[in-house]
């Protein structure tokens, strides 16, 4: 990662700390390790060549591309299934 990339990442996190936290909280390491080939949501997104730092950014990714990536890299068939499972586990305190 270049210095410019790192600087942008830090600026994005500072600009949206609650969004960054919620994305990391929703797709925490335990969830990602259990259901995907990645340890973190950022690793998952980088593997798909997606740049998203918040839940808002996630909504900007074309769903068809995200669905294919989810099907390849996780135990889910598509993005809505992955998102629902993450939400239900978070609500259950899993």
Secondary structure as the mmCIF struct_conf table of DSSP 4:
data_model
#
loop_
_struct_conf.conf_type_id
_struct_conf.id
_struct_conf.beg_label_comp_id
_struct_conf.beg_label_asym_id
_struct_conf.beg_label_seq_id
_struct_conf.end_label_comp_id
_struct_conf.end_label_asym_id
_struct_conf.end_label_seq_id
HELX_RH_AL_P HELX_RH_AL_P1 UNK A 3 UNK A 15
TURN_TY1_P TURN_TY1_P1 UNK A 16 UNK A 16
HELX_RH_AL_P HELX_RH_AL_P2 UNK A 17 UNK A 26
TURN_TY1_P TURN_TY1_P2 UNK A 27 UNK A 27
HELX_RH_AL_P HELX_RH_AL_P3 UNK A 29 UNK A 35
STRN STRN1 UNK A 36 UNK A 36
BEND BEND1 UNK A 37 UNK A 37
BEND BEND2 UNK A 39 UNK A 40
HELX_RH_AL_P HELX_RH_AL_P4 UNK A 41 UNK A 47
TURN_TY1_P TURN_TY1_P3 UNK A 48 UNK A 49
BEND BEND3 UNK A 53 UNK A 54
HELX_RH_AL_P HELX_RH_AL_P5 UNK A 55 UNK A 59
TURN_TY1_P TURN_TY1_P4 UNK A 60 UNK A 60
BEND BEND4 UNK A 61 UNK A 61
HELX_RH_AL_P HELX_RH_AL_P6 UNK A 63 UNK A 73
STRN STRN2 UNK A 74 UNK A 74
BEND BEND5 UNK A 75 UNK A 78
HELX_RH_AL_P HELX_RH_AL_P7 UNK A 79 UNK A 92
TURN_TY1_P TURN_TY1_P5 UNK A 93 UNK A 93
#
